[in-house]
Structures are given as C-alpha cells and as structure tokens.
Amino acid sequence: MKTIEAINTSTVEVMKSKFVAIAIPLNDYDEFKSLLDNVKKQHGKAKHVVYAYRVGNKSKSCDDQEPKGTAGRPLLELLYKKDLNNIVVFVARYFGGTKLGASRLLRTYLQAGINVLESASIVDM
C-alpha cells in the first residue's frame, strides 16, 4: 500500500470550467472534516467541492450535487486502482458557464485526479 508524501495541487480547464485538484495525506480520519472545511473556505467561489478518501479501512466519496457517480466515485476508484491509502483528494469546480454533460464531467474529474496524483510524490507505507 502507498500514500503521498505531501500536499499537491493540479488544475484542469475544460470549456471555461476550472477544476482544481488537491491531494492531501490523511493519517487520521478525525482530520477530514477540518480539511474539508479549509478547502471549502479556500475555494469559496467554487460551485462544487467533490472528494474521495481512504484512511485505514474507511473510504468515502461525495459528488457534492454533481450528477450521481460522475465526480467522487471515479476519484475513489482511482485511489483503489493506484493502491493509495491515508489520502484525500478534493476537486473544486469553478463553473465556466457551459454544462459539460455527465460523461465529459466524469472524464474531467477523473483527469484532474490523475494529474494531481501523477505529480505527487508517492511513497510506500
């Protein structure tokens, strides 16, 4: 099993919508709520803040009012696929005025997650 060494960010733009991905090491589930509050505060103008986390044997994802299964779940599946644990990935979406449709939305959230994890320093646990 692996995790990331430090906080990492990455941005993707599609049709004037901006997706800011943030990957954060998360060693204790009790830290999650304060991290979520901080990200929502930092990205207060974002229309959605979706997330996925794995901590020990706990995992969860949230689409934050995006169409069901298009945002948080693909990020969580990505964490499992890359065998990452003790990590949370947030993606803040700034709506650019054009609806992307469910399939493009899913691909973009997933790409944001892939980008932030590829640029992170991944270490064995």
C-alpha positions as CSV (number, residue, x, y, z in Angstrom):
1,M,0.0,0.0,0.0
2,K,1.1,3.6,-0.8
3,T,0.4,7.2,0.2
4,I,1.6,10.6,-0.8
5,E,4.4,12.4,0.9
6,A,2.9,16.0,0.9
7,I,0.0,18.1,-0.3
8,N,-0.1,18.5,-4.0
9,T,-2.3,20.5,-6.4
10,S,-3.2,20.5,-10.1
11,T,-5.6,22.3,-12.3
12,V,-7.5,21.3,-15.4
13,E,-9.6,23.6,-17.6
14,V,-12.4,22.4,-19.9
15,M,-14.9,24.6,-21.7
16,K,-14.1,27.5,-19.3
17,S,-14.8,25.4,-16.2
18,K,-11.7,25.1,-13.9
19,F,-11.1,22.0,-11.9
20,V,-8.6,22.4,-9.0
21,A,-7.5,19.1,-7.6
22,I,-5.8,18.9,-4.2
23,A,-4.3,15.7,-2.8
24,I,-3.6,15.6,0.9
25,P,-2.0,13.0,3.1
26,L,-4.6,11.9,5.7
27,N,-3.4,9.8,8.6
28,D,-6.4,10.2,10.9
29,Y,-10.0,10.2,9.8
30,D,-10.8,12.8,12.5
31,E,-8.7,15.4,10.5
32,F,-11.0,15.0,7.4
33,K,-13.8,17.4,8.5
34,S,-11.4,20.3,9.2
35,L,-9.6,19.7,5.8
36,L,-12.9,19.8,4.0
37,D,-13.9,23.0,5.8
38,N,-10.5,24.5,4.9
39,V,-10.8,23.5,1.2
40,K,-14.3,24.9,1.0
41,K,-13.1,28.2,2.6
42,Q,-10.1,28.5,0.2
43,H,-12.3,27.8,-2.8
44,G,-15.4,29.6,-1.6
45,K,-16.4,30.7,-5.1
46,A,-16.3,27.1,-6.4
47,K,-19.6,25.7,-7.5
48,H,-18.8,22.2,-6.2
49,V,-16.1,20.6,-4.0
50,V,-16.1,16.9,-4.5
51,Y,-13.9,14.4,-2.7
52,A,-12.8,10.8,-2.1
53,Y,-10.7,9.5,0.7
54,R,-9.2,6.3,2.1
55,V,-8.0,6.1,5.6
56,G,-7.2,2.7,7.1
57,N,-10.3,0.6,6.3
58,K,-12.6,3.6,5.9
59,S,-13.4,5.1,2.5
60,K,-15.9,7.6,1.2
61,S,-16.7,9.7,-1.8
62,C,-19.0,12.7,-2.4
63,D,-20.3,14.2,-5.7
64,D,-21.4,17.5,-4.0
65,Q,-24.6,17.8,-6.1
66,E,-22.9,16.9,-9.4
67,P,-24.7,14.1,-11.3
68,K,-24.5,10.9,-9.3
69,G,-21.4,8.9,-9.9
70,T,-19.6,11.5,-12.1
71,A,-17.2,13.0,-9.5
72,G,-16.4,11.4,-6.2
73,R,-16.8,7.8,-7.1
74,P,-14.3,7.9,-10.0
75,L,-11.8,9.5,-7.7
76,L,-12.3,6.8,-5.1
77,E,-11.9,4.1,-7.7
78,L,-8.7,5.8,-8.8
79,L,-7.4,5.6,-5.2
80,Y,-8.1,1.9,-5.1
81,K,-6.6,1.3,-8.5
82,K,-3.4,3.0,-7.5
83,D,-3.4,1.2,-4.2
84,L,-3.3,4.5,-2.3
85,N,-4.4,4.8,1.4
86,N,-4.2,7.6,4.0
87,I,-5.1,10.2,1.4
88,V,-7.9,12.5,0.5
89,V,-8.4,14.0,-3.0
90,F,-10.6,17.1,-3.3
91,V,-11.6,18.7,-6.6
92,A,-13.1,22.2,-6.6
93,R,-15.0,23.1,-9.7
94,Y,-15.4,26.6,-10.9
95,F,-18.3,26.6,-13.3
96,G,-17.5,28.3,-16.6
97,G,-21.0,28.8,-17.9
98,T,-21.2,25.7,-20.2
99,K,-22.7,22.4,-19.0
100,L,-20.3,19.6,-19.7
101,G,-22.7,16.6,-19.7
102,A,-22.3,13.6,-17.4
103,S,-19.7,11.7,-19.5
104,R,-17.4,14.7,-20.0
105,L,-17.8,15.7,-16.4
106,L,-16.7,12.2,-15.3
107,R,-13.7,12.2,-17.6
108,T,-12.7,15.7,-16.4
109,Y,-12.9,14.9,-12.7
110,L,-11.0,11.7,-13.3
111,Q,-8.3,13.5,-15.3
112,A,-8.0,16.1,-12.5
113,G,-7.4,13.3,-10.0
114,I,-4.9,11.5,-12.3
115,N,-3.0,14.7,-12.8
116,V,-2.7,15.6,-9.1
117,L,-1.6,12.0,-8.2
118,E,0.9,11.8,-11.1
119,S,2.6,15.0,-9.9
120,A,2.6,13.9,-6.2
121,S,5.5,12.1,-4.5
122,I,4.1,8.6,-3.8
123,V,5.8,6.6,-1.0
124,D,5.3,3.1,0.5
125,M,3.5,3.0,3.8
